[in-house]
Amino acid sequence: MSSVNILIAFYSRNGSTEALANAIAEGARSEGADVRLRRAREIVSRDVMGKAPGWIDNADRMNGLYEAPTEVDAEWADGIVFGTPTRFGSMTSELKAYIDGLGGLWSQGKLNGKVGSGFTSTSTFHGGNETTITSLYTPMAHLGLIIVPLGYADPVLFRSGTPYGASSVSGQTANPPTEDELEVARFQGRRVALIAAALKAANETRTKENAATEAAGR
């Protein structure tokens, strides 16, 4: 597989979405992809964060491990995977703030044709796993990303996850993802990397053919 770049831009408060992000990275790397893991930053004050037990400690830990996602990361990537906990059935404001900041690249058409995919974690069953991932599809479409869901293309999807993307249910005690949930995430990483590589190779071939045609016409 030709070299392919994958950006995993996620927000995680208690670590469940972070664990899925790392599993997706593992899957993508197994297919030879270069991966950047980036955590979106908080948009509220530390006073507000302090009202939720563990939020500040978790944020400080993760922010020490992962850089914040940037426009440069998105332009670098051949595939972008967005990850977020659910907030009332939709994405977090932290991740949405990053996506909203991609308007400059959108206006230049620099994200058109890149692969896009999504994943999530919820604290309750039927708490918005599927609607949260599909809420990511709308900005992906506006950005020009080619949306890659999972379908039921791997047997593990019949045991866990969703056909839209990897997910986990952490419960009220922030339980980590199960092994099946992590395996779905690894599959997602492999699938995104393979499709991004195929699209990149096709585009490179078309560019070479166009260049040869122009040269022959001179």
N, C-alpha and C positions, 0 to 999 in steps of 0.2 A: 504494500500500500504506500502511495506517495505521502510525503509529510503533510499532516493536516493539523490545524490549530483549533482547539476547543476552549471556549470560555465558559466557565460555570460561575454565574453571578447569582448569589443567593443571600437571603437573610435568614438568620436563625437566632432565636432567643435562648432556648434551653439546650440546644445541641442535637435535637432529632433531625432537623433539616440539614444541619451540618454533616451528620453521619451519612445521610443519603447523598449529599454532595460529594463526599469523599469516595463513596462506593461508585458513583457515576464516573468520577475521575479515574478510579481504578479500572473500570471497564474500558474507558476510552484509551487509556495508556496501554492496555493489553492489545489494542489494535494499532499501536505505534503512534498514537496522537500525542502532540505536545499540549499540555493542559495548564490553564491558569485558573486557580480557585480564588474567587474574590467575594468578600462579605460586604454587603451594603451596610452603611452606617446608620445609627440612630438619628432621628430628626426631632427628638424631644430632649429636654434638659435632664441632667443627672438627678435633679430633684424629683422629676416625674419618674425616672427609672427606679429611684430608690424606694418607691411605693410598692414595687413588685419584687418579692424576695428572690434574690439570686440574679436579677437582671444585670446589675452593674458588674458583678464578678464575672458572669458569663460573657458579657460584652467586652470587658477588658481582656479576657483570655483570648477570645476569638479575634479581636482586633489586633492582638499581638501576633497571631498566626497568619492572618490573611490581610492583604492589602485591600483597600476600597476599590471597587470596579470603576473604570474610567472609559471615556470615549475611545481612547487609544486601544484598550483591551478589546472593545467591540469591533473596531476596524481591523485589528490584527486577526481576529477569529474567522475561521471558515464555518464554524458552528457555535451557536450560543444556547446554553441551557440555563433557564431561569428557575430558581427554586425559592419557595416561600412557605411559611406557615399560613394557615387560613385565618382570615379575619372576617367573621360574618359571611363566610362563603366566598371570599375573594382574596386577592393578594394583599400583603402588608403595604402600608404607606411607605415603609423604608425601601422596599424593592421598587415600588411604583415611582418613587422620587428618582431612582437611578434610570429607570426606563424613560421617564419624562425628560431626563437630561440628554437623551440621545437625539434630540431634535436636529442638532447641527448635522449629524451624519445622515439622518433621514432626508433633510433638505437637499443634500448632495447625492442622494441615491447610493450611498456607500454600503448600505446593509442589504441591498437588493440581492436576492439569490443565495444568501447564506442560510444554513440550516438553523431552525429554531425548535426548541423542545422545552418541556416544563415538568416540574415535580413539586410535591408538597408534603406537609405533615400536619395532622390535626390532633386535637386532644380528645375527640369523641368519635365513635362510629357514626357514619352518616353526617359528619360535622362539616362537610363541604369539600371533601377530597377532590371530587370530580369537578365541581363548579369552580374551585380555586384554580385548577389547572386550565380549564377552558377559559377562565377570565384572563389568563396569560395569552391565549390565542389571539385575542382582539388586537392588542398592541403589536404582537408579532406580525399580523397581517398588514398593519399600517406601516411597519418598518420594512416590509418586503421580504421577510424571512419565509423560507419554505418549511412549513410546519411538519414535524415528524412525530407522530404519536407512536405508541407501542403496539396497538392492536393486541392480538393474541399470538404473536409471532414466536413466542418461546413458552415451553410448558409451565414455567414458573408463574406466568400470568394467570393460570387457572387456579393458583393457590393464593396469590397475593397481588397487590398493586391494582392499577386500573389500566384500561386500554389507552388512556390518554397520557399517562406518565407514571413514574414511580410515586409511591405514597406510603406513609406509615401512620399508625394511630398510637400516640404516646400516652394517652390517658391523662388523668389529673396529676400524676406524679412524674411526668416527663420520662416515661419508659423509653429506652432506646429502641430503634427499629429491630424487628426480628430478622433472622437469617434469610427468610424468604423475601422480606421487604428489601433487604440489602441486595439480594440476588437480582430482583427486578431492576434495582438501580444500576447494578453492574451491566445488565443487559441493555439498559437504556444508553449507557455510556458507549458500549460497543456499537449499538445500532446507529447512534448519532455520528460516531467517528467514521463508520463505514460509508454511510450515505453522504456525509460531508466530503469524504475523500473521492467518492465516485463523481460527485458534482464538480469538484475542483478539477479532477482529471479531464472531465468532459469540456469544461470551460477552457482549460489550457490547450486541449486539442483544437477546439474551435478557433482560438486566438491564433494558433500556428497556421491553421488552414487559411484563415482570412489574410494573414500576413503573406502567405505564399501566393494567394490569388492576386493580391495587390501588386506584389513584386512581378508576377508574370504579366500583368497588364501594363506595366510601365514601358 
